[in-house]
Amino acid sequence: MAKKKRVTRKELDAIERAAKREAQKAAGALDGRFRPRVVKSKKGYSRKKLPPKEED
């Protein structure tokens, strides 16, 4: 007889994540209405734009 395969902790975590994701899908979390709010970092340097040159 073949030995029974043990379920590892990694596989258990994957099963739990899949179940959680399915619940989120059923709740409508992935239909585009729920977007994370992103705050722009103030650490980056942004250059000031020069006014357009006027030519006659």
TORFI-171595 format. One record per residue (C-alpha): residue number from 0; chain; residue in one letter; x, y, z. Coordinates in Angstrom, 2 decimals, always signed. Example, Ala and Ser with C-alpha at 12.3 -4.5 7.8 and 13.67 -1.06 7.14 Angstrom:
! TORFI-171595
@n=0	chain=A	res=A	xx=+12.30	yy=-4.50	zz=+7.80
@n=1	chain=A	res=S	xx=+13.67	yy=-1.06	zz=+7.14
END
This chain:
! TORFI-171595
@n=0	chain=A	res=M	xx=+0.00	yy=+0.00	zz=+0.00
@n=1	chain=A	res=A	xx=+1.09	yy=+3.51	zz=-0.71
@n=2	chain=A	res=K	xx=+1.80	yy=+5.87	zz=+2.14
@n=3	chain=A	res=K	xx=-0.56	yy=+8.77	zz=+2.77
@n=4	chain=A	res=K	xx=+0.88	yy=+12.11	zz=+1.74
@n=5	chain=A	res=R	xx=+1.17	yy=+14.63	zz=+4.53
@n=6	chain=A	res=V	xx=-0.14	yy=+18.14	zz=+3.96
@n=7	chain=A	res=T	xx=+2.64	yy=+20.63	zz=+4.65
@n=8	chain=A	res=R	xx=+2.24	yy=+24.00	zz=+6.31
@n=9	chain=A	res=K	xx=+3.00	yy=+25.73	zz=+3.01
@n=10	chain=A	res=E	xx=+0.14	yy=+23.87	zz=+1.30
@n=11	chain=A	res=L	xx=-2.23	yy=+24.68	zz=+4.17
@n=12	chain=A	res=D	xx=-1.39	yy=+28.39	zz=+3.87
@n=13	chain=A	res=A	xx=-2.01	yy=+28.25	zz=+0.11
@n=14	chain=A	res=I	xx=-5.41	yy=+26.61	zz=+0.66
@n=15	chain=A	res=E	xx=-6.36	yy=+29.27	zz=+3.23
@n=16	chain=A	res=R	xx=-5.26	yy=+32.10	zz=+0.89
@n=17	chain=A	res=A	xx=-7.28	yy=+30.61	zz=-1.97
@n=18	chain=A	res=A	xx=-10.38	yy=+30.36	zz=+0.23
@n=19	chain=A	res=K	xx=-9.94	yy=+33.96	zz=+1.41
@n=20	chain=A	res=R	xx=-9.55	yy=+35.17	zz=-2.17
@n=21	chain=A	res=E	xx=-12.70	yy=+33.35	zz=-3.27
@n=22	chain=A	res=A	xx=-14.60	yy=+35.03	zz=-0.43
@n=23	chain=A	res=Q	xx=-13.27	yy=+38.42	zz=-1.53
@n=24	chain=A	res=K	xx=-14.32	yy=+37.72	zz=-5.13
@n=25	chain=A	res=A	xx=-17.81	yy=+36.78	zz=-3.96
@n=26	chain=A	res=A	xx=-17.99	yy=+40.03	zz=-1.98
@n=27	chain=A	res=G	xx=-17.06	yy=+42.04	zz=-5.09
@n=28	chain=A	res=A	xx=-13.63	yy=+43.18	zz=-3.96
@n=29	chain=A	res=L	xx=-12.07	yy=+42.64	zz=-7.42
@n=30	chain=A	res=D	xx=-14.71	yy=+44.26	zz=-9.62
@n=31	chain=A	res=G	xx=-12.97	yy=+47.65	zz=-9.80
@n=32	chain=A	res=R	xx=-14.98	yy=+49.53	zz=-7.18
@n=33	chain=A	res=F	xx=-12.41	yy=+49.08	zz=-4.43
@n=34	chain=A	res=R	xx=-9.14	yy=+50.81	zz=-5.30
@n=35	chain=A	res=P	xx=-6.42	yy=+51.53	zz=-2.78
@n=36	chain=A	res=R	xx=-5.85	yy=+55.20	zz=-2.14
@n=37	chain=A	res=V	xx=-2.30	yy=+56.19	zz=-3.01
@n=38	chain=A	res=V	xx=-0.60	yy=+59.21	zz=-1.50
@n=39	chain=A	res=K	xx=+2.29	yy=+60.54	zz=-3.60
@n=40	chain=A	res=S	xx=+5.65	yy=+60.51	zz=-1.85
@n=41	chain=A	res=K	xx=+7.02	yy=+63.97	zz=-1.07
@n=42	chain=A	res=K	xx=+10.59	yy=+62.67	zz=-1.03
@n=43	chain=A	res=G	xx=+10.99	yy=+62.77	zz=-4.80
@n=44	chain=A	res=Y	xx=+12.21	yy=+65.99	zz=-6.42
@n=45	chain=A	res=S	xx=+9.94	yy=+67.44	zz=-9.08
@n=46	chain=A	res=R	xx=+11.22	yy=+70.12	zz=-11.41
@n=47	chain=A	res=K	xx=+9.21	yy=+73.23	zz=-12.10
@n=48	chain=A	res=K	xx=+7.91	yy=+73.47	zz=-15.65
@n=49	chain=A	res=L	xx=+9.19	yy=+76.39	zz=-17.70
@n=50	chain=A	res=P	xx=+6.66	yy=+78.62	zz=-19.39
@n=51	chain=A	res=P	xx=+6.35	yy=+78.11	zz=-23.16
@n=52	chain=A	res=K	xx=+8.61	yy=+80.30	zz=-25.31
@n=53	chain=A	res=E	xx=+6.82	yy=+83.00	zz=-27.27
@n=54	chain=A	res=E	xx=+8.07	yy=+83.49	zz=-30.83
@n=55	chain=A	res=D	xx=+6.89	yy=+86.29	zz=-33.14
END
